[in-house]
């Protein structure tokens, strides 16, 4: 199983890609983790 922090780090690198259509659940989770950890998403 992939650790949540590792998954967040991997996805964070792809978050700025405009051609990726993120599922709302994934987007909400990414924003939630970003807020909790105070690690900004790449936009």
mmCIF entry with sequence, helices, sheets and N, C-alpha, C, O atoms, coordinates in Angstrom:
data_MODEL
# 
_entry.id   MODEL 
# 
_entity.id                         1 
_entity.type                       polymer 
_entity.pdbx_number_of_molecules   1 
# 
_entity_poly.entity_id                      1 
_entity_poly.type                           'polypeptide(L)' 
_entity_poly.nstd_linkage                   no 
_entity_poly.nstd_monomer                   no 
_entity_poly.pdbx_seq_one_letter_code       
;(UNK)(UNK)(UNK)(UNK)(UNK)(UNK)(UNK)(UNK)(UNK)(UNK)(UNK)(UNK)(UNK)(UNK)(UNK)(UNK)
(UNK)(UNK)(UNK)(UNK)(UNK)(UNK)(UNK)(UNK)(UNK)(UNK)(UNK)(UNK)(UNK)(UNK)(UNK)(UNK)
(UNK)(UNK)(UNK)(UNK)(UNK)(UNK)(UNK)(UNK)(UNK)(UNK)(UNK)
;
_entity_poly.pdbx_seq_one_letter_code_can   XXXXXXXXXXXXXXXXXXXXXXXXXXXXXXXXXXXXXXXXXXX 
_entity_poly.pdbx_strand_id                 A 
# 
loop_
_entity_poly_seq.entity_id 
_entity_poly_seq.num 
_entity_poly_seq.mon_id 
_entity_poly_seq.hetero 
1 1  UNK n 
1 2  UNK n 
1 3  UNK n 
1 4  UNK n 
1 5  UNK n 
1 6  UNK n 
1 7  UNK n 
1 8  UNK n 
1 9  UNK n 
1 10 UNK n 
1 11 UNK n 
1 12 UNK n 
1 13 UNK n 
1 14 UNK n 
1 15 UNK n 
1 16 UNK n 
1 17 UNK n 
1 18 UNK n 
1 19 UNK n 
1 20 UNK n 
1 21 UNK n 
1 22 UNK n 
1 23 UNK n 
1 24 UNK n 
1 25 UNK n 
1 26 UNK n 
1 27 UNK n 
1 28 UNK n 
1 29 UNK n 
1 30 UNK n 
1 31 UNK n 
1 32 UNK n 
1 33 UNK n 
1 34 UNK n 
1 35 UNK n 
1 36 UNK n 
1 37 UNK n 
1 38 UNK n 
1 39 UNK n 
1 40 UNK n 
1 41 UNK n 
1 42 UNK n 
1 43 UNK n 
# 
_struct_asym.id          A 
_struct_asym.entity_id   1 
# 
loop_
_struct_conf.conf_type_id 
_struct_conf.id 
_struct_conf.pdbx_PDB_helix_id 
_struct_conf.beg_label_comp_id 
_struct_conf.beg_label_asym_id 
_struct_conf.beg_label_seq_id 
_struct_conf.pdbx_beg_PDB_ins_code 
_struct_conf.end_label_comp_id 
_struct_conf.end_label_asym_id 
_struct_conf.end_label_seq_id 
_struct_conf.pdbx_end_PDB_ins_code 
_struct_conf.beg_auth_comp_id 
_struct_conf.beg_auth_asym_id 
_struct_conf.beg_auth_seq_id 
_struct_conf.end_auth_comp_id 
_struct_conf.end_auth_asym_id 
_struct_conf.end_auth_seq_id 
_struct_conf.pdbx_PDB_helix_class 
_struct_conf.details 
_struct_conf.pdbx_PDB_helix_length 
HELX_P HELX_P1 AA1 UNK A 4  ? UNK A 14 ? UNK A 4  UNK A 14 1 ? 11 
HELX_P HELX_P2 AA2 UNK A 24 ? UNK A 37 ? UNK A 24 UNK A 37 1 ? 14 
# 
_struct_conf_type.id          HELX_P 
_struct_conf_type.criteria    ? 
_struct_conf_type.reference   ? 
# 
loop_
_atom_site.group_PDB 
_atom_site.id 
_atom_site.type_symbol 
_atom_site.label_atom_id 
_atom_site.label_alt_id 
_atom_site.label_comp_id 
_atom_site.label_asym_id 
_atom_site.label_entity_id 
_atom_site.label_seq_id 
_atom_site.pdbx_PDB_ins_code 
_atom_site.Cartn_x 
_atom_site.Cartn_y 
_atom_site.Cartn_z 
_atom_site.occupancy 
_atom_site.B_iso_or_equiv 
_atom_site.pdbx_formal_charge 
_atom_site.auth_seq_id 
_atom_site.auth_comp_id 
_atom_site.auth_asym_id 
_atom_site.auth_atom_id 
_atom_site.pdbx_PDB_model_num 
ATOM 1   N N  . UNK A 1 1  ? 0.842   -1.189 0.000   1.00 0.00 ? 1  UNK A N  1 
ATOM 2   C CA . UNK A 1 1  ? 0.000   0.000  0.000   1.00 0.00 ? 1  UNK A CA 1 
ATOM 3   C C  . UNK A 1 1  ? 0.885   1.249  0.000   1.00 0.00 ? 1  UNK A C  1 
ATOM 4   O O  . UNK A 1 1  ? 1.889   1.319  0.710   1.00 0.00 ? 1  UNK A O  1 
ATOM 5   N N  . UNK A 1 2  ? 0.495   2.216  -0.800  1.00 0.00 ? 2  UNK A N  1 
ATOM 6   C CA . UNK A 1 2  ? 1.267   3.453  -0.920  1.00 0.00 ? 2  UNK A CA 1 
ATOM 7   C C  . UNK A 1 2  ? 0.884   4.402  0.209   1.00 0.00 ? 2  UNK A C  1 
ATOM 8   O O  . UNK A 1 2  ? -0.297  4.640  0.462   1.00 0.00 ? 2  UNK A O  1 
ATOM 9   N N  . UNK A 1 3  ? 1.882   4.932  0.875   1.00 0.00 ? 3  UNK A N  1 
ATOM 10  C CA . UNK A 1 3  ? 1.665   5.889  1.951   1.00 0.00 ? 3  UNK A CA 1 
ATOM 11  C C  . UNK A 1 3  ? 0.986   7.138  1.386   1.00 0.00 ? 3  UNK A C  1 
ATOM 12  O O  . UNK A 1 3  ? 1.288   7.561  0.270   1.00 0.00 ? 3  UNK A O  1 
ATOM 13  N N  . UNK A 1 4  ? 0.066   7.729  2.161   1.00 0.00 ? 4  UNK A N  1 
ATOM 14  C CA . UNK A 1 4  ? -0.684  8.906  1.722   1.00 0.00 ? 4  UNK A CA 1 
ATOM 15  C C  . UNK A 1 4  ? 0.237   10.058 1.324   1.00 0.00 ? 4  UNK A C  1 
ATOM 16  O O  . UNK A 1 4  ? -0.019  10.740 0.332   1.00 0.00 ? 4  UNK A O  1 
ATOM 17  N N  . UNK A 1 5  ? 1.298   10.279 2.083   1.00 0.00 ? 5  UNK A N  1 
ATOM 18  C CA . UNK A 1 5  ? 2.229   11.374 1.782   1.00 0.00 ? 5  UNK A CA 1 
ATOM 19  C C  . UNK A 1 5  ? 2.948   11.144 0.454   1.00 0.00 ? 5  UNK A C  1 
ATOM 20  O O  . UNK A 1 5  ? 3.183   12.088 -0.300  1.00 0.00 ? 5  UNK A O  1 
ATOM 21  N N  . UNK A 1 6  ? 3.296   9.885  0.168   1.00 0.00 ? 6  UNK A N  1 
ATOM 22  C CA . UNK A 1 6  ? 3.958   9.569  -1.099  1.00 0.00 ? 6  UNK A CA 1 
ATOM 23  C C  . UNK A 1 6  ? 2.991   9.775  -2.256  1.00 0.00 ? 6  UNK A C  1 
ATOM 24  O O  . UNK A 1 6  ? 3.353   10.358 -3.278  1.00 0.00 ? 6  UNK A O  1 
ATOM 25  N N  . UNK A 1 7  ? 1.767   9.298  -2.098  1.00 0.00 ? 7  UNK A N  1 
ATOM 26  C CA . UNK A 1 7  ? 0.755   9.470  -3.134  1.00 0.00 ? 7  UNK A CA 1 
ATOM 27  C C  . UNK A 1 7  ? 0.509   10.947 -3.400  1.00 0.00 ? 7  UNK A C  1 
ATOM 28  O O  . UNK A 1 7  ? 0.424   11.365 -4.555  1.00 0.00 ? 7  UNK A O  1 
ATOM 29  N N  . UNK A 1 8  ? 0.395   11.741 -2.339  1.00 0.00 ? 8  UNK A N  1 
ATOM 30  C CA . UNK A 1 8  ? 0.185   13.177 -2.488  1.00 0.00 ? 8  UNK A CA 1 
ATOM 31  C C  . UNK A 1 8  ? 1.344   13.806 -3.257  1.00 0.00 ? 8  UNK A C  1 
ATOM 32  O O  . UNK A 1 8  ? 1.130   14.626 -4.149  1.00 0.00 ? 8  UNK A O  1 
ATOM 33  N N  . UNK A 1 9  ? 2.568   13.421 -2.911  1.00 0.00 ? 9  UNK A N  1 
ATOM 34  C CA . UNK A 1 9  ? 3.752   13.976 -3.576  1.00 0.00 ? 9  UNK A CA 1 
ATOM 35  C C  . UNK A 1 9  ? 3.767   13.637 -5.064  1.00 0.00 ? 9  UNK A C  1 
ATOM 36  O O  . UNK A 1 9  ? 4.097   14.480 -5.898  1.00 0.00 ? 9  UNK A O  1 
ATOM 37  N N  . UNK A 1 10 ? 3.409   12.406 -5.387  1.00 0.00 ? 10 UNK A N  1 
ATOM 38  C CA . UNK A 1 10 ? 3.377   11.990 -6.791  1.00 0.00 ? 10 UNK A CA 1 
ATOM 39  C C  . UNK A 1 10 ? 2.310   12.769 -7.551  1.00 0.00 ? 10 UNK A C  1 
ATOM 40  O O  . UNK A 1 10 ? 2.585   13.321 -8.616  1.00 0.00 ? 10 UNK A O  1 
ATOM 41  N N  . UNK A 1 11 ? 1.100   12.817 -7.010  1.00 0.00 ? 11 UNK A N  1 
ATOM 42  C CA . UNK A 1 11 ? 0.008   13.504 -7.695  1.00 0.00 ? 11 UNK A CA 1 
ATOM 43  C C  . UNK A 1 11 ? 0.238   15.006 -7.776  1.00 0.00 ? 11 UNK A C  1 
ATOM 44  O O  . UNK A 1 11 ? -0.187  15.653 -8.733  1.00 0.00 ? 11 UNK A O  1 
ATOM 45  N N  . UNK A 1 12 ? 0.909   15.558 -6.773  1.00 0.00 ? 12 UNK A N  1 
ATOM 46  C CA . UNK A 1 12 ? 1.164   17.001 -6.746  1.00 0.00 ? 12 UNK A CA 1 
ATOM 47  C C  . UNK A 1 12 ? 1.939   17.430 -7.987  1.00 0.00 ? 12 UNK A C  1 
ATOM 48  O O  . UNK A 1 12 ? 1.709   18.513 -8.526  1.00 0.00 ? 12 UNK A O  1 
ATOM 49  N N  . UNK A 1 13 ? 2.847   16.588 -8.432  1.00 0.00 ? 13 UNK A N  1 
ATOM 50  C CA . UNK A 1 13 ? 3.617   16.886 -9.628  1.00 0.00 ? 13 UNK A CA 1 
ATOM 51  C C  . UNK A 1 13 ? 2.774   16.959 -10.888 1.00 0.00 ? 13 UNK A C  1 
ATOM 52  O O  . UNK A 1 13 ? 3.124   17.670 -11.830 1.00 0.00 ? 13 UNK A O  1 
ATOM 53  N N  . UNK A 1 14 ? 1.666   16.228 -10.912 1.00 0.00 ? 14 UNK A N  1 
ATOM 54  C CA . UNK A 1 14 ? 0.781   16.225 -12.075 1.00 0.00 ? 14 UNK A CA 1 
ATOM 55  C C  . UNK A 1 14 ? -0.358  17.233 -11.951 1.00 0.00 ? 14 UNK A C  1 
ATOM 56  O O  . UNK A 1 14 ? -1.073  17.477 -12.922 1.00 0.00 ? 14 UNK A O  1 
ATOM 57  N N  . UNK A 1 15 ? -0.535  17.820 -10.772 1.00 0.00 ? 15 UNK A N  1 
ATOM 58  C CA . UNK A 1 15 ? -1.713  18.647 -10.509 1.00 0.00 ? 15 UNK A CA 1 
ATOM 59  C C  . UNK A 1 15 ? -1.765  19.881 -11.396 1.00 0.00 ? 15 UNK A C  1 
ATOM 60  O O  . UNK A 1 15 ? -2.849  20.378 -11.703 1.00 0.00 ? 15 UNK A O  1 
ATOM 61  N N  . UNK A 1 16 ? -0.606  20.381 -11.812 1.00 0.00 ? 16 UNK A N  1 
ATOM 62  C CA . UNK A 1 16 ? -0.571  21.596 -12.622 1.00 0.00 ? 16 UNK A CA 1 
ATOM 63  C C  . UNK A 1 16 ? -0.858  21.334 -14.106 1.00 0.00 ? 16 UNK A C  1 
ATOM 64  O O  . UNK A 1 16 ? -1.001  22.278 -14.883 1.00 0.00 ? 16 UNK A O  1 
ATOM 65  N N  . UNK A 1 17 ? -0.940  20.083 -14.492 1.00 0.00 ? 17 UNK A N  1 
ATOM 66  C CA . UNK A 1 17 ? -1.194  19.757 -15.899 1.00 0.00 ? 17 UNK A CA 1 
ATOM 67  C C  . UNK A 1 17 ? -2.645  20.051 -16.248 1.00 0.00 ? 17 UNK A C  1 
ATOM 68  O O  . UNK A 1 17 ? -3.558  19.397 -15.744 1.00 0.00 ? 17 UNK A O  1 
ATOM 69  N N  . UNK A 1 18 ? -2.854  21.037 -17.110 1.00 0.00 ? 18 UNK A N  1 
ATOM 70  C CA . UNK A 1 18 ? -4.218  21.474 -17.431 1.00 0.00 ? 18 UNK A CA 1 
ATOM 71  C C  . UNK A 1 18 ? -5.004  20.444 -18.228 1.00 0.00 ? 18 UNK A C  1 
ATOM 72  O O  . UNK A 1 18 ? -6.235  20.459 -18.209 1.00 0.00 ? 18 UNK A O  1 
ATOM 73  N N  . UNK A 1 19 ? -4.309  19.543 -18.934 1.00 0.00 ? 19 UNK A N  1 
ATOM 74  C CA . UNK A 1 19 ? -5.031  18.566 -19.749 1.00 0.00 ? 19 UNK A CA 1 
ATOM 75  C C  . UNK A 1 19 ? -5.595  17.405 -18.935 1.00 0.00 ? 19 UNK A C  1 
ATOM 76  O O  . UNK A 1 19 ? -6.384  16.615 -19.454 1.00 0.00 ? 19 UNK A O  1 
ATOM 77  N N  . UNK A 1 20 ? -5.203  17.291 -17.676 1.00 0.00 ? 20 UNK A N  1 
ATOM 78  C CA . UNK A 1 20 ? -5.732  16.223 -16.827 1.00 0.00 ? 20 UNK A CA 1 
ATOM 79  C C  . UNK A 1 20 ? -7.047  16.688 -16.203 1.00 0.00 ? 20 UNK A C  1 
ATOM 80  O O  . UNK A 1 20 ? -7.107  17.731 -15.552 1.00 0.00 ? 20 UNK A O  1 
ATOM 81  N N  . UNK A 1 21 ? -8.091  15.899 -16.414 1.00 0.00 ? 21 UNK A N  1 
ATOM 82  C CA . UNK A 1 21 ? -9.397  16.197 -15.821 1.00 0.00 ? 21 UNK A CA 1 
ATOM 83  C C  . UNK A 1 21 ? -9.518  15.405 -14.524 1.00 0.00 ? 21 UNK A C  1 
ATOM 84  O O  . UNK A 1 21 ? -9.801  14.207 -14.542 1.00 0.00 ? 21 UNK A O  1 
ATOM 85  N N  . UNK A 1 22 ? -9.304  16.078 -13.414 1.00 0.00 ? 22 UNK A N  1 
ATOM 86  C CA . UNK A 1 22 ? -9.316  15.408 -12.114 1.00 0.00 ? 22 UNK A CA 1 
ATOM 87  C C  . UNK A 1 22 ? -10.741 15.112 -11.671 1.00 0.00 ? 22 UNK A C  1 
ATOM 88  O O  . UNK A 1 22 ? -11.633 15.948 -11.817 1.00 0.00 ? 22 UNK A O  1 
ATOM 89  N N  . UNK A 1 23 ? -10.945 13.925 -11.133 1.00 0.00 ? 23 UNK A N  1 
ATOM 90  C CA . UNK A 1 23 ? -12.213 13.582 -10.504 1.00 0.00 ? 23 UNK A CA 1 
ATOM 91  C C  . UNK A 1 23 ? -12.386 14.495 -9.295  1.00 0.00 ? 23 UNK A C  1 
ATOM 92  O O  . UNK A 1 23 ? -11.412 14.807 -8.611  1.00 0.00 ? 23 UNK A O  1 
ATOM 93  N N  . UNK A 1 24 ? -13.612 14.923 -9.030  1.00 0.00 ? 24 UNK A N  1 
ATOM 94  C CA . UNK A 1 24 ? -13.855 15.842 -7.911  1.00 0.00 ? 24 UNK A CA 1 
ATOM 95  C C  . UNK A 1 24 ? -13.379 15.279 -6.583  1.00 0.00 ? 24 UNK A C  1 
ATOM 96  O O  . UNK A 1 24 ? -12.874 16.025 -5.744  1.00 0.00 ? 24 UNK A O  1 
ATOM 97  N N  . UNK A 1 25 ? -13.529 13.976 -6.377  1.00 0.00 ? 25 UNK A N  1 
ATOM 98  C CA . UNK A 1 25 ? -13.087 13.360 -5.118  1.00 0.00 ? 25 UNK A CA 1 
ATOM 99  C C  . UNK A 1 25 ? -11.570 13.470 -4.966  1.00 0.00 ? 25 UNK A C  1 
ATOM 100 O O  . UNK A 1 25 ? -11.071 13.748 -3.875  1.00 0.00 ? 25 UNK A O  1 
ATOM 101 N N  . UNK A 1 26 ? -10.839 13.251 -6.059  1.00 0.00 ? 26 UNK A N  1 
ATOM 102 C CA . UNK A 1 26 ? -9.377  13.356 -6.020  1.00 0.00 ? 26 UNK A CA 1 
ATOM 103 C C  . UNK A 1 26 ? -8.970  14.804 -5.789  1.00 0.00 ? 26 UNK A C  1 
ATOM 104 O O  . UNK A 1 26 ? -8.088  15.088 -4.979  1.00 0.00 ? 26 UNK A O  1 
ATOM 105 N N  . UNK A 1 27 ? -9.617  15.716 -6.503  1.00 0.00 ? 27 UNK A N  1 
ATOM 106 C CA . UNK A 1 27 ? -9.310  17.145 -6.368  1.00 0.00 ? 27 UNK A CA 1 
ATOM 107 C C  . UNK A 1 27 ? -9.567  17.608 -4.934  1.00 0.00 ? 27 UNK A C  1 
ATOM 108 O O  . UNK A 1 27 ? -8.743  18.313 -4.350  1.00 0.00 ? 27 UNK A O  1 
ATOM 109 N N  . UNK A 1 28 ? -10.700 17.217 -4.372  1.00 0.00 ? 28 UNK A N  1 
ATOM 110 C CA . UNK A 1 28 ? -11.030 17.591 -2.989  1.00 0.00 ? 28 UNK A CA 1 
ATOM 111 C C  . UNK A 1 28 ? -10.016 17.017 -2.009  1.00 0.00 ? 28 UNK A C  1 
ATOM 112 O O  . UNK A 1 28 ? -9.606  17.700 -1.071  1.00 0.00 ? 28 UNK A O  1 
ATOM 113 N N  . UNK A 1 29 ? -9.605  15.758 -2.220  1.00 0.00 ? 29 UNK A N  1 
ATOM 114 C CA . UNK A 1 29 ? -8.623  15.131 -1.333  1.00 0.00 ? 29 UNK A CA 1 
ATOM 115 C C  . UNK A 1 29 ? -7.292  15.856 -1.417  1.00 0.00 ? 29 UNK A C  1 
ATOM 116 O O  . UNK A 1 29 ? -6.663  16.127 -0.395  1.00 0.00 ? 29 UNK A O  1 
ATOM 117 N N  . UNK A 1 30 ? -6.857  16.173 -2.646  1.00 0.00 ? 30 UNK A N  1 
ATOM 118 C CA . UNK A 1 30 ? -5.585  16.880 -2.835  1.00 0.00 ? 30 UNK A CA 1 
ATOM 119 C C  . UNK A 1 30 ? -5.608  18.238 -2.136  1.00 0.00 ? 30 UNK A C  1 
ATOM 120 O O  . UNK A 1 30 ? -4.644  18.612 -1.469  1.00 0.00 ? 30 UNK A O  1 
ATOM 121 N N  . UNK A 1 31 ? -6.708  18.972 -2.288  1.00 0.00 ? 31 UNK A N  1 
ATOM 122 C CA . UNK A 1 31 ? -6.816  20.284 -1.652  1.00 0.00 ? 31 UNK A CA 1 
ATOM 123 C C  . UNK A 1 31 ? -6.862  20.153 -0.136  1.00 0.00 ? 31 UNK A C  1 
ATOM 124 O O  . UNK A 1 31 ? -6.296  20.984 0.574   1.00 0.00 ? 31 UNK A O  1 
ATOM 125 N N  . UNK A 1 32 ? -7.532  19.117 0.368   1.00 0.00 ? 32 UNK A N  1 
ATOM 126 C CA . UNK A 1 32 ? -7.613  18.880 1.808   1.00 0.00 ? 32 UNK A CA 1 
ATOM 127 C C  . UNK A 1 32 ? -6.235  18.584 2.396   1.00 0.00 ? 32 UNK A C  1 
ATOM 128 O O  . UNK A 1 32 ? -5.851  19.162 3.413   1.00 0.00 ? 32 UNK A O  1 
ATOM 129 N N  . UNK A 1 33 ? -5.493  17.680 1.753   1.00 0.00 ? 33 UNK A N  1 
ATOM 130 C CA . UNK A 1 33 ? -4.150  17.339 2.232   1.00 0.00 ? 33 UNK A CA 1 
ATOM 131 C C  . UNK A 1 33 ? -3.230  18.553 2.132   1.00 0.00 ? 33 UNK A C  1 
ATOM 132 O O  . UNK A 1 33 ? -2.406  18.793 3.014   1.00 0.00 ? 33 UNK A O  1 
ATOM 133 N N  . UNK A 1 34 ? -3.377  19.307 1.061   1.00 0.00 ? 34 UNK A N  1 
ATOM 134 C CA . UNK A 1 34 ? -2.567  20.514 0.880   1.00 0.00 ? 34 UNK A CA 1 
ATOM 135 C C  . UNK A 1 34 ? -2.799  21.498 2.020   1.00 0.00 ? 34 UNK A C  1 
ATOM 136 O O  . UNK A 1 34 ? -1.854  22.078 2.554   1.00 0.00 ? 34 UNK A O  1 
ATOM 137 N N  . UNK A 1 35 ? -4.060  21.680 2.385   1.00 0.00 ? 35 UNK A N  1 
ATOM 138 C CA . UNK A 1 35 ? -4.387  22.597 3.484   1.00 0.00 ? 35 UNK A CA 1 
ATOM 139 C C  . UNK A 1 35 ? -3.880  22.083 4.827   1.00 0.00 ? 35 UNK A C  1 
ATOM 140 O O  . UNK A 1 35 ? -3.347  22.854 5.624   1.00 0.00 ? 35 UNK A O  1 
ATOM 141 N N  . UNK A 1 36 ? -4.041  20.789 5.084   1.00 0.00 ? 36 UNK A N  1 
ATOM 142 C CA . UNK A 1 36 ? -3.611  20.202 6.360   1.00 0.00 ? 36 UNK A CA 1 
ATOM 143 C C  . UNK A 1 36 ? -2.100  20.252 6.535   1.00 0.00 ? 36 UNK A C  1 
ATOM 144 O O  . UNK A 1 36 ? -1.600  20.514 7.628   1.00 0.00 ? 36 UNK A O  1 
ATOM 145 N N  . UNK A 1 37 ? -1.381  19.999 5.449   1.00 0.00 ? 37 UNK A N  1 
ATOM 146 C CA . UNK A 1 37 ? 0.076   19.926 5.526   1.00 0.00 ? 37 UNK A CA 1 
ATOM 147 C C  . UNK A 1 37 ? 0.752   21.250 5.195   1.00 0.00 ? 37 UNK A C  1 
ATOM 148 O O  . UNK A 1 37 ? 1.964   21.397 5.358   1.00 0.00 ? 37 UNK A O  1 
ATOM 149 N N  . UNK A 1 38 ? -0.034  22.203 4.735   1.00 0.00 ? 38 UNK A N  1 
ATOM 150 C CA . UNK A 1 38 ? 0.465   23.515 4.313   1.00 0.00 ? 38 UNK A CA 1 
ATOM 151 C C  . UNK A 1 38 ? 1.518   23.387 3.211   1.00 0.00 ? 38 UNK A C  1 
ATOM 152 O O  . UNK A 1 38 ? 2.486   24.146 3.158   1.00 0.00 ? 38 UNK A O  1 
ATOM 153 N N  . UNK A 1 39 ? 1.298   22.403 2.333   1.00 0.00 ? 39 UNK A N  1 
ATOM 154 C CA . UNK A 1 39 ? 2.143   22.218 1.153   1.00 0.00 ? 39 UNK A CA 1 
ATOM 155 C C  . UNK A 1 39 ? 1.308   22.665 -0.045  1.00 0.00 ? 39 UNK A C  1 
ATOM 156 O O  . UNK A 1 39 ? 0.320   22.016 -0.388  1.00 0.00 ? 39 UNK A O  1 
ATOM 157 N N  . UNK A 1 40 ? 1.698   23.771 -0.683  1.00 0.00 ? 40 UNK A N  1 
ATOM 158 C CA . UNK A 1 40 ? 0.877   24.279 -1.787  1.00 0.00 ? 40 UNK A CA 1 
ATOM 159 C C  . UNK A 1 40 ? 0.868   23.346 -2.991  1.00 0.00 ? 40 UNK A C  1 
ATOM 160 O O  . UNK A 1 40 ? 1.865   22.695 -3.305  1.00 0.00 ? 40 UNK A O  1 
ATOM 161 N N  . UNK A 1 41 ? -0.277  23.299 -3.653  1.00 0.00 ? 41 UNK A N  1 
ATOM 162 C CA . UNK A 1 41 ? -0.381  22.538 -4.888  1.00 0.00 ? 41 UNK A CA 1 
ATOM 163 C C  . UNK A 1 41 ? 0.273   23.337 -6.005  1.00 0.00 ? 41 UNK A C  1 
ATOM 164 O O  . UNK A 1 41 ? 0.274   24.567 -5.981  1.00 0.00 ? 41 UNK A O  1 
ATOM 165 N N  . UNK A 1 42 ? 0.820   22.640 -6.967  1.00 0.00 ? 42 UNK A N  1 
ATOM 166 C CA . UNK A 1 42 ? 1.429   23.304 -8.119  1.00 0.00 ? 42 UNK A CA 1 
ATOM 167 C C  . UNK A 1 42 ? 0.317   23.639 -9.101  1.00 0.00 ? 42 UNK A C  1 
ATOM 168 O O  . UNK A 1 42 ? -0.402  22.757 -9.569  1.00 0.00 ? 42 UNK A O  1 
ATOM 169 N N  . UNK A 1 43 ? 0.186   24.915 -9.404  1.00 0.00 ? 43 UNK A N  1 
ATOM 170 C CA . UNK A 1 43 ? -0.894  25.319 -10.321 1.00 0.00 ? 43 UNK A CA 1 
ATOM 171 C C  . UNK A 1 43 ? -0.361  26.175 -11.426 1.00 0.00 ? 43 UNK A C  1 
ATOM 172 O O  . UNK A 1 43 ? -1.120  26.609 -12.292 1.00 0.00 ? 43 UNK A O  1 
# 
